[in-house]
Amino acid sequence: AAGFIGSSTYPETEDVVKGMAAKMESKYAAIAFAAGNLYIGKFGKVEGIGAILDWGAEFTSMPAAMKGYFKYIPKSIDKSKRHYANMIGKTDKCQIQIFLTDWDSPFVINTTATQFVDIANDPHIIAFGCLETDETVTEYREFTIPLEYRSYRKPKYVVVSCCASSLGDYFTGGVGSTLLVDEFELIYK
């Protein structure tokens, strides 16, 4: 999508807490809406108007929380496909999430085929935490996302995912919604 729309995620060196931040902006071009996003894993390939992604990186520790800073400027949702047409006109939401899993390999996301992690029902998810808001945050705000453990099995993978439009996987969001994140760290008890 970046070749057609232009990159929707890029490093930010001026508007930061420290060093360098990540800036994500949701964009639209003629045929597709692309939410600005950042995730741990690998980009597979473009598939139709979407993408195939491998989510997760090997990880075996058990943190209590993830901490960091964010800024968010939401726009009204003005692009929608599939069954989210009722969201048009509502304020977009950003999302920052972390989860630990015992998958045997990274999870393959396919946005065109709507193949996503089922956070609520995937038995391989050991712990999960999420920040989601439609609030305008014009100055960096510190956040802490506690991990809620469903099991105390040893993890094999961690996924951290951030996006400027929480329904971006479904090609739904507000063009221009912008999320900046900086200084992530894991907290242990």
C-alpha positions in Angstrom: 0.0 0.0 0.0 2.9 2.4 0.8 3.9 2.4 -2.9 0.4 3.6 -3.9 -0.7 5.7 -0.9 2.7 6.7 0.5 4.0 5.5 3.8 1.6 5.8 6.7 4.2 5.1 9.3 7.6 6.7 9.7 10.2 7.8 12.2 9.7 11.2 14.0 12.8 13.0 15.1 11.4 16.4 16.2 8.1 15.7 18.1 9.5 13.2 20.6 9.8 12.4 24.3 13.4 11.2 23.8 15.5 10.3 20.7 13.1 9.1 18.0 9.3 8.3 18.0 7.1 6.4 15.6 4.4 8.5 13.8 1.4 6.7 12.2 -1.1 8.5 10.0 -4.2 6.9 8.4 -4.4 7.6 4.7 -6.6 7.0 1.7 -5.9 6.8 -2.0 -8.4 6.0 -4.8 -9.0 2.4 -3.9 -7.9 1.8 -0.3 -7.8 3.1 3.2 -4.6 2.3 5.2 -4.4 2.9 8.9 -1.0 4.1 10.1 0.3 1.1 12.1 3.3 -0.4 13.8 3.7 -4.0 14.9 6.3 -6.6 16.0 6.7 -9.1 13.2 7.5 -9.1 9.5 5.7 -7.8 6.4 4.9 -10.7 4.1 3.4 -9.3 0.9 0.7 -7.2 -0.6 -2.5 -9.3 -1.1 -5.3 -7.6 -3.1 -5.9 -4.2 -1.5 -4.5 -5.5 1.9 -1.5 -7.3 3.1 -0.1 -10.5 4.7 1.8 -10.0 7.9 3.6 -12.3 10.3 2.8 -11.1 13.8 5.1 -11.8 16.7 8.7 -12.2 17.8 10.2 -14.9 20.0 9.9 -14.0 23.6 9.8 -16.1 26.8 9.5 -13.7 29.8 6.4 -12.6 31.7 6.1 -8.8 32.2 3.4 -7.3 34.3 2.8 -4.3 32.1 4.0 -2.2 29.1 4.7 1.5 29.6 5.3 4.3 27.2 4.1 7.7 25.9 1.6 8.6 23.2 -0.1 11.6 21.4 -3.2 11.2 19.4 -5.2 13.4 17.0 -8.3 11.6 15.9 -10.5 12.5 12.9 -14.1 11.5 12.2 -14.4 8.2 10.5 -14.9 8.9 6.8 -13.9 5.7 5.1 -15.5 2.3 5.6 -15.8 -1.0 3.9 -17.5 -4.2 4.8 -19.9 -4.2 7.7 -18.6 -1.0 9.5 -20.6 1.6 7.5 -22.5 2.5 10.7 -19.2 3.9 12.0 -19.1 6.8 9.5 -19.1 10.1 11.4 -18.0 8.7 14.7 -14.6 9.7 16.2 -11.8 7.4 15.2 -9.9 5.5 17.9 -6.2 4.7 18.3 -5.1 1.3 19.7 -2.0 0.2 21.5 -1.9 -3.5 22.5 0.4 -6.2 23.7 -0.1 -9.9 24.1 1.9 -13.0 24.9 1.3 -16.3 23.2 2.5 -19.9 22.9 1.9 -20.1 19.2 4.4 -22.4 17.4 5.2 -19.7 14.9 4.2 -16.1 14.2 0.5 -15.6 13.4 -0.3 -14.9 9.8 -2.6 -11.9 9.3 -4.3 -11.5 6.0 -6.3 -8.3 5.9 -7.9 -9.0 2.5 -9.3 -12.4 3.7 -10.1 -10.9 7.2 -7.8 -13.4 8.9 -7.0 -11.8 12.3 -6.0 -12.9 15.8 -9.2 -13.7 17.8 -8.1 -12.0 21.0 -11.1 -13.2 23.0 -11.0 -16.8 22.0 -7.5 -17.8 20.9 -6.4 -20.5 23.5 -2.8 -19.7 22.7 -3.0 -16.1 24.1 -1.5 -16.2 27.6 -1.8 -12.5 28.5 -3.3 -9.4 26.9 -3.4 -5.7 27.5 -4.8 -2.8 25.4 -5.2 1.0 25.4 -7.9 2.3 23.1 -9.2 5.8 23.0 -10.9 8.5 20.8 -9.6 11.3 23.1 -7.5 14.1 21.5 -4.1 14.1 23.3 -2.0 17.0 22.0 0.9 16.6 24.5 2.7 13.3 25.1 0.9 11.4 27.8 2.5 8.5 29.7 0.5 5.3 29.7 0.8 1.9 31.5 -1.0 -1.1 30.0 -1.3 -3.9 32.6 -1.1 -7.4 31.1 -4.0 -9.6 32.2 -2.9 -13.2 32.4 -5.2 -16.0 31.4 -2.6 -18.7 32.1 0.9 -18.8 33.5 2.3 -21.0 30.7 5.7 -19.9 29.4 5.2 -17.6 26.4 6.9 -18.3 23.0 5.9 -15.0 21.3 5.1 -11.3 22.0 3.1 -9.1 19.8 3.0 -5.3 20.3 0.7 -3.5 17.8 -0.2 0.2 17.5 -2.5 1.9 15.0 -4.0 5.3 14.4 -7.4 3.7 13.4 -8.4 0.8 15.5 -10.7 -0.6 12.7 -8.0 -0.1 10.1 -7.8 -3.9 9.6 -11.3 -3.6 8.2 -10.4 -0.6 6.0 -12.4 1.7 8.3 -11.1 4.9 9.9 -10.6 8.7 9.6 -8.2 10.0 7.0 -5.6 12.0 8.9 -6.0 10.3 12.3 -2.4 10.5 13.7 -0.8 8.5 16.5 2.7 9.1 17.9 4.4 6.6 20.3 7.7 6.8 22.1 9.8 5.2 24.9 8.1 1.8 25.3 9.3 -0.4 28.1 8.2 -3.6 29.8 7.6 -3.5 33.5 8.3 -6.5 35.8 7.2 -7.1 39.4 
